Each structure stands twice: as structure tokens, then as C-alpha cells.
């Protein structure tokens, strides 16, 4: 009876509507046909990386399609050996006991006792161990469904049909280079959905950026039409708690439309878009400027006026940068603007900026924070600054009509670099960056960008 109740609960969404199980199976069958799957050969989906969004994404798929065990296999890979400290174990125990459904599930699976022992300090838990029970180390307060966890990368990916990249951009290249070793004998070409947000800067043969989808393409040789990016205005824990959200899957039409249909749920609407460059670059940029937004919020006691001034300046810089990279980038409006807004409003990068400004964190603690995971915006600040400070990319400054590096037209980015990377300034400097002594309207920067005078195709490695 308990199992029946839980199944019913999973099918009932917060808006009171039932998720049509027949419709779900039809979507699964449709994707299986497109991939040439035969009866008895399950569709194999693997999420690589178990951060908050990667874990939630795998759990969403498990909740939707896990019941069709003969047709689909959903697994998640994470590195083994990451210990859960006692303070986190104690908090996890409190979360478990506050949720009757979770408590009953663990008792039924004979897994509850190990959490009691961990709370008492008599046992050490590991991140891959608790993930099997539905707990993400970076998101302890949001229990997920139990997941099939694999700690051997070769076992996880060697026959996967769809690989979800849930890794930080700083780890994507290394892991997919290893994965490529396991795919040398493959006959079929897998599909890769990247959730990663961030970029690398490369200076040879010309200054250019490398996005996560490009890293995957270069590491594995998988055609770019089989590599897609998914992003949207969302917070992982809120999505798993069935708060209504939107996302976009971007890439070649061949796969983005069927995947958008496959991933769509009543509370998680997925659209498709061809502009991979803008969405992936914006995914990195929003994390950059979210750190500054957190600083401004903390330093001004959540002043709405100060935050709105910051928003005007940072969005104009984002528009300027995307117009350097793409000749006709999608406008920062609709879902793209919403994605920026929610990241500035609430997310690990904004939280990190707040904690730095309050003095509760220091840069010496590094970019990987316990309970939060990788603060991706820090490396992105360094990459964008390094790229846009190259003199070979000089543009004419609108005031002095003299050549300057593009970063000179991005005062917020420059200041974040001096706070986070060179550490020559304190968080207070972000407020000074808001005071535009040149009296230029942020719209001027947008108009300059939209004139195409600064478009640099070489920044994407194009001729």
C-alpha cells in the first residue's frame, strides 16, 4: 500500500494535474525509435558529474522514466572517496527526520542506521554512498529519489546512448578526454547534453574562447551536431520541488527538437533554439556578474536601487561581450534575461559574492566550497578578462577615439578581476565601479555593440 501511495504521489504535481503515464512512455518510445533501439536493448542515459544541477537532472529523468526499466536505464557517475564531514552528516540526519517520506524510505531500504551512526561520529559517509539514497552533497536540504550511482567512469559511459555533462567547465575537458579512450571502438555516436556553464580562454594561434561543448567536441571527436547545451532560469532545488520552470536546449535541429520533447515535463518546459553560442556564453557570463550582484546586495543592505544600477551596467556589458563573439546573437530578453536575473537573484555565485563581502568567506578558501560545490564564476572572470584584455583585439573607445582592449569598456568585469583574481582590491571596489564618472548611459555600450563595429569572429576560432 505504501508503494502505491508513493507512486501516486510521484505522478501528482503541485498544480494538481496528473502526469499522463501513457504520454511519458510514448515520448520514450519515440526517442528510442530515433536512436534505433530494439526491444530488449534499453536506452542508456548517464549523467557525468553529481553537482546540484547534474544530480537533479538525473533525478528528474529517473522520476519520469525510471518506471520503464526494460526500455531505459538511467545512471549517474561521480568520483568515489569524497567523505561527508560530521557537521554535514548531522545536518543530513536532521533533514531525514524532518521528512516522513524520506525516513520511511530509508527504513524500508535498511539504510537509516548508517545515518544514525554518522551523526554520532561512529561512521564516515561518502558522497557516492549517500547519492544512492538520494542525497546530493551540494544540496543536502533537498532529498532526491534514489539513484543508480556508478563510480567507475568506463563502466558508466562506454555504451551510453545519451551522456549528460553535469561537470564544472573546469573539469569538463579532463574527464571527456578520459571518456574518449573508452569510445575508440564505438560504432554508434552518442548524444551529449551539456549543462556546464563557463569558458576557457586560449591565446594561440589567436585569442579565442573555448566553451564546454567545444571542449567535448575536441576531446572526443563527437560531431558538434550531437553536442547540445541546456540552460535556463532555474535553481536546481526549486525545480526538483516542482516549481514551474523553463529551459532551452540549444544546438543542431537534428537532436534539439526531439530532446526538447523528451525532457519536457508539466513543471519543466523545455524549448529549443539554434543559437548555441549566445546561450552557452551567457551561461558563463551570468555567473561572472552574479558574484558582483551578491557583493552589491551585501554591501548595500539589499538596496533595491543599488542592485538595479548594477543590473543595468552588468547586462550592458554582457550584451557588449556577446556581440564581440557572435554577429547576430540572440537578444538578452525573455528566457536569456530571466536566466541572468535568477542567477543574480539566487544562486551559488551570488551567495559566494555575498559571503565574500560580509567577510564570512575569503579567496584563500578556493573556488570549491563545502556544501555548495564549484563557484564557476571565479574561473570565468579570469577567462573573460584574459581574453578581452588582449591588445590584438583593440577597439576604438567612443570617447577618446583611440584603440583600447575591449575589457576597458567593461568596468564591472575589470573590477571583479581585481577583486577575485589579482586580489588588489576589496569587495568594496564593486560599488565604486557602479559610479560612472564618464556619465555614459549603459545604453551607449549596447548601441556600440549592436553596430557590429566590434564583432570579432576570431574570438570563437573562426576566420
C-alpha positions in Angstrom: 0.0 0.0 0.0 2.8 2.4 0.9 4.4 1.8 -2.5 1.2 2.5 -4.3 0.8 5.8 -2.4 4.3 6.8 -3.3 3.8 6.0 -6.9 0.6 8.1 -6.9 2.5 11.0 -5.2 5.2 11.0 -7.8 2.5 11.2 -10.6 0.7 14.1 -8.9 2.2 17.6 -9.5 1.9 20.7 -7.3 -0.6 22.2 -9.7 -3.0 19.3 -9.1 -2.7 17.7 -12.5 -1.7 14.1 -13.3 1.3 13.4 -15.4 0.0 11.1 -18.2 2.0 7.9 -17.9 1.0 6.8 -21.4 2.2 10.1 -22.8 5.5 9.6 -21.0 6.0 6.1 -22.4 5.1 7.4 -25.9 7.9 10.1 -25.6 10.3 7.4 -24.5 9.4 5.1 -27.4 9.7 7.9 -29.9 13.2 8.8 -28.8 14.1 5.1 -28.8 13.0 4.8 -32.4 15.1 7.8 -33.4 18.1 6.2 -31.8 17.4 2.9 -33.5 16.9 1.0 -30.2 15.4 -2.5 -30.5 13.3 -4.4 -28.0 15.4 -5.7 -25.1 18.0 -3.0 -25.7 17.4 -0.2 -23.1 18.1 3.4 -23.9 21.2 4.1 -21.7 21.4 7.6 -20.2 24.3 8.6 -18.0 24.8 11.9 -16.1 28.5 12.6 -15.6 29.1 14.7 -12.5 27.0 14.9 -9.4 26.7 18.5 -8.5 23.4 20.1 -7.7 22.1 20.5 -11.2 23.6 17.3 -12.6 22.0 15.3 -9.7 18.6 17.0 -10.1 18.7 16.5 -13.9 19.3 12.7 -13.4 16.6 12.6 -10.7 14.1 14.3 -13.0 14.7 11.7 -15.6 14.5 8.9 -13.1 11.2 10.2 -11.7 9.8 10.4 -15.2 11.1 7.4 -17.0 12.6 5.1 -14.3 9.4 3.0 -14.1 10.1 1.7 -17.7 13.0 -0.4 -16.7 13.1 -2.6 -19.8 13.2 0.5 -22.0 15.6 2.9 -20.3 18.5 2.8 -17.9 19.4 6.0 -16.0 22.6 6.2 -14.1 24.9 8.9 -12.6 28.6 8.9 -12.3 30.6 10.6 -9.6 34.1 10.2 -8.3 34.4 7.9 -5.3 36.1 8.7 -2.0 34.6 12.1 -1.1 33.9 11.9 2.6 31.0 13.7 4.3 32.2 15.7 7.3 30.5 15.2 10.6 28.7 18.6 10.6 27.2 17.8 7.2 26.2 14.3 8.4 24.4 15.8 11.4 22.5 18.2 9.2 21.7 15.4 6.8 20.3 13.4 9.8 18.0 16.4 10.7 16.8 16.6 7.1 16.0 12.9 7.0 14.0 13.1 10.3 12.0 16.1 9.1 10.7 14.3 6.1 8.4 11.3 6.9 8.5 10.0 3.3 12.3 10.0 3.3 12.5 8.5 6.8 10.2 5.6 5.8 12.1 5.0 2.6 15.4 4.7 4.3 14.0 2.4 7.0 12.4 0.2 4.3 15.8 0.1 2.5 17.6 -0.8 5.8 19.7 2.4 5.3 18.6 4.5 8.2 21.0 3.1 10.8 24.1 4.3 8.9 22.9 7.9 9.1 22.3 7.5 12.9 25.9 6.2 13.2 27.3 9.1 11.1 25.5 11.6 13.3 27.1 10.0 16.4 30.5 10.1 14.7 30.8 6.3 14.6 30.8 6.1 10.8 32.0 8.1 7.9 29.6 8.5 5.0 30.8 9.1 1.4 29.2 11.3 -1.3 28.6 8.5 -3.7 27.1 6.4 -0.9 24.5 9.0 0.1 23.8 9.8 -3.6 22.4 6.2 -4.0 19.9 7.1 -1.2 19.0 10.4 -3.0 21.2 13.0 -1.2 23.4 15.4 -3.2 26.4 16.7 -1.1 25.9 20.2 -2.6 22.2 20.3 -1.9 21.6 18.4 1.4 18.3 20.2 2.1 16.6 18.8 -1.0 16.3 15.0 -0.9 16.1 13.4 -4.4 14.8 10.0 -5.5 17.3 7.1 -5.1 19.8 7.0 -8.0 21.8 4.3 -9.6 25.4 5.5 -8.9 28.5 4.3 -10.8 31.9 5.3 -9.6 33.9 3.6 -12.5 33.8 6.1 -15.4 34.5 3.4 -18.1 31.6 1.3 -16.8 29.3 4.4 -16.8 29.9 5.7 -20.3 31.2 3.0 -22.6 27.8 2.0 -24.0 25.8 5.2 -23.1 23.4 6.5 -25.8 23.0 9.9 -24.1 25.6 11.4 -21.8 24.7 14.4 -19.7 27.6 16.7 -18.8 27.0 17.9 -15.3 30.6 18.7 -14.6 32.0 22.2 -14.0 33.6 23.6 -17.1 37.0 23.5 -15.3 36.7 19.7 -15.2 35.0 19.0 -18.5 38.0 18.7 -20.7 39.9 16.3 -18.5 37.0 14.0 -17.9 35.9 13.8 -21.5 39.5 13.2 -22.7 39.4 10.1 -20.4 36.0 9.2 -21.8 37.3 9.4 -25.4 39.6 6.5 -24.5 36.6 4.3 -23.8 34.8 5.2 -27.0 37.5 4.3 -29.5 35.8 1.1 -30.5 32.2 2.5 -30.6 30.1 2.1 -33.7 27.3 4.4 -32.8 27.7 8.1 -32.0 26.3 9.2 -28.6 24.4 12.3 -27.9 25.8 14.7 -25.3 23.8 17.3 -23.4 26.0 19.7 -21.6 24.7 21.6 -18.5 28.1 23.2 -17.9 28.4 27.0 -17.6 31.8 28.6 -18.0 34.6 29.1 -20.6 38.3 28.9 -21.0 40.5 31.4 -22.8 43.1 30.4 -25.3 45.6 32.9 -26.8 47.1 30.8 -29.6 47.0 30.9 -32.6 44.8 33.9 -31.9 42.9 34.9 -28.7 39.6 32.9 -28.6 37.2 31.3 -26.1 36.6 27.6 -25.6 33.1 26.6 -24.4 32.2 23.3 -22.7 30.6 22.0 -25.9 33.8 22.8 -27.8 35.9 21.1 -25.1 33.8 18.0 -25.5 34.0 18.1 -29.3 37.8 18.5 -29.3 38.3 15.9 -26.6 36.1 13.2 -28.1 35.7 13.9 -31.8 32.0 13.6 -31.4 30.4 15.8 -34.1 29.2 19.1 -32.8 25.7 18.4 -34.1 25.5 15.6 -31.5 26.5 18.0 -28.7 23.9 20.3 -27.2 23.7 22.8 -24.3 20.8 23.1 -21.9 20.2 26.1 -19.7 17.5 28.2 -18.3 16.2 30.4 -15.5 16.2 27.9 -12.7 17.5 26.9 -9.3 18.1 23.1 -9.1 16.4 22.5 -5.7 13.4 24.5 -6.7 13.0 22.6 -9.9 13.1 19.3 -8.1 10.5 20.6 -5.7 8.2 21.0 -8.8 8.3 24.8 -9.0 7.4 25.7 -12.6 10.5 26.4 -14.7 11.6 26.9 -18.3 14.8 25.9 -20.1 16.2 25.8 -23.6 18.2 23.1 -25.3 20.4 24.6 -28.0 22.2 23.1 -30.9 21.6 21.4 -34.2 18.0 20.8 -35.2 18.5 17.1 -35.7 18.5 16.4 -32.0 17.4 19.5 -30.2 13.7 19.2 -31.1 13.3 15.5 -30.2 15.3 16.0 -27.0 13.2 19.1 -26.0 10.1 16.9 -26.3 11.7 14.1 -24.3 12.8 16.3 -21.5 9.6 18.4 -21.2 7.5 17.8 -18.1 4.4 19.6 -16.8 6.5 21.7 -14.4 9.7 21.9 -16.5 9.1 23.3 -20.0 11.9 22.9 -22.4 12.1 24.9 -25.6 14.7 24.5 -28.4 16.9 27.1 -30.0 19.7 27.1 -32.7 21.9 29.8 -31.1 24.3 27.6 -29.2 27.0 30.3 -28.9 24.9 33.0 -27.3 23.3 30.7 -24.8 26.5 29.0 -23.8 28.5 32.2 -23.5 25.6 33.8 -21.5 25.7 30.8 -19.2 29.2 31.7 -18.3 28.7 35.4 -18.2 25.8 35.3 -15.8 27.9 33.5 -13.2 30.6 36.2 -13.6 28.2 39.0 -12.9 26.2 37.1 -10.2 29.3 37.3 -7.9 29.2 41.1 -8.2 25.5 41.1 -7.6 26.0 39.3 -4.4 28.6 41.7 -3.3 26.4 44.7 -4.1 23.5 43.2 -2.2 25.6 42.6 0.9 27.4 45.9 0.9 24.2 48.0 0.4 22.0 46.0 2.8 19.9 44.7 -0.1 19.3 48.2 -1.6 16.9 47.8 -4.5 18.3 51.0 -6.0 21.9 49.8 -5.9 21.0 46.4 -7.3 19.1 47.9 -10.2 22.0 50.2 -11.1 24.3 47.2 -11.0 21.8 45.2 -13.2 21.8 48.0 -15.8 25.6 48.1 -16.0 26.2 44.3 -16.0 23.6 43.5 -18.6 25.0 46.2 -20.9 28.5 44.5 -20.5 27.0 41.1 -21.2 25.4 42.4 -24.4 28.6 44.0 -25.5 30.6 40.8 -24.9 28.2 38.6 -26.8 28.3 41.0 -29.8 32.0 40.6 -29.9 31.5 36.9 -30.2 28.5 36.4 -32.4 27.5 38.5 -35.4 23.7 38.1 -34.7 23.4 37.0 -31.1 20.0 36.4 -29.6 18.9 39.4 -27.6 19.2 39.5 -23.9 15.5 39.2 -23.4 12.9 36.6 -22.5 14.4 33.4 -21.2 18.0 34.6 -21.5 17.3 37.7 -19.5 15.3 35.6 -17.0 18.3 33.2 -16.7 20.5 36.1 -15.8 18.0 37.6 -13.4 17.5 34.4 -11.4 21.3 33.8 -11.2 21.9 37.3 -9.9 19.0 36.9 -7.5 19.7 33.5 -6.0 22.4 31.0 -6.8 25.8 29.8 -5.5 27.7 32.5 -7.3 25.6 35.3 -5.9 25.8 33.6 -2.5 29.6 33.5 -2.8 29.8 37.2 -3.6 27.6 38.0 -0.5 29.8 35.8 1.7 33.0 37.5 0.5 31.6 41.0 1.0 30.4 40.0 4.5 33.8 38.6 5.4 32.4 35.1 6.0 34.5 33.6 3.2 37.9 34.5 1.9 39.5 34.0 -1.5 42.1 31.8 0.2 39.4 29.2 0.7 39.5 28.5 -3.0 36.6 28.1 -5.5 35.2 24.8 -4.3 33.1 25.5 -1.2 31.8 22.7 1.1 28.0 22.3 0.7 28.0 24.4 -2.5 30.4 22.9 -4.9 32.4 24.7 -7.5 31.9 28.5 -7.7 32.2 28.6 -11.5 32.1 32.3 -11.9 35.6 32.8 -10.5 37.4 31.0 -13.3 35.1 32.6 -15.8 36.1 36.1 -14.5 39.7 35.2 -15.2 39.0 33.7 -18.6 36.8 36.6 -19.9 39.3 39.2 -18.6 42.3 37.4 -20.1 40.6 37.1 -23.4 39.2 40.7 -23.6 42.4 42.4 -22.4 44.4 41.3 -25.5 45.7 44.3 -27.4 45.3 42.4 -30.7 41.5 42.8 -30.2 41.7 46.5 -29.7 38.6 48.6 -30.5 38.1 52.3 -30.7 37.0 53.9 -27.5 33.9 56.0 -28.1 35.2 59.0 -26.1 38.8 59.4 -27.0 38.5 57.6 -30.4 41.7 55.7 -29.5 42.3 51.9 -29.6 41.8 50.1 -26.3 41.4 46.5 -25.3 37.7 45.5 -25.2 37.9 45.0 -21.4 38.3 48.8 -21.0 34.7 49.1 -21.9 33.7 46.6 -19.2 34.4 48.3 -15.8 32.4 45.7 -13.8 34.4 42.8 -15.3 37.7 44.7 -14.7 36.8 45.3 -11.1 35.8 41.7 -10.4 39.1 40.6 -11.9 41.0 42.9 -9.4 38.9 41.6 -6.5 38.8 37.9 -7.3 41.9 37.1 -9.3 44.7 39.6 -8.6 43.1 40.5 -5.2 44.5 44.0 -5.4 41.1 45.4 -4.4 38.5 44.6 -1.7 34.8 43.8 -2.4 34.0 47.5 -1.7 35.5 48.3 -5.1 32.4 47.0 -6.8 30.4 49.9 -5.5 32.9 52.4 -7.0 32.6 50.6 -10.3 28.9 51.5 -10.3 29.7 55.2 -10.2 30.1 56.0 -13.9 32.4 59.1 -13.8 32.2 59.4 -17.6 28.4 59.9 -17.4 27.8 57.4 -20.1 24.4 55.8 -20.3 24.7 51.9 -20.3 22.6 52.1 -23.4 25.5 53.7 -25.2 27.5 50.5 -24.7 24.6 48.4 -26.1 24.3 50.7 -29.1 28.0 50.4 -29.8 27.8 46.6 -29.6 24.8 46.4 -31.9 26.5 48.5 -34.5 28.6 45.4 -35.3 31.7 47.6 -35.3 33.3 45.4 -32.7 32.4 41.9 -33.9 35.4 39.6 -33.7 34.7 36.2 -35.3 38.3 35.1 -34.3 37.1 35.0 -30.7 35.3 31.8 -31.5 38.2 30.5 -33.5 36.6 31.5 -36.8 38.4 33.0 -39.8 
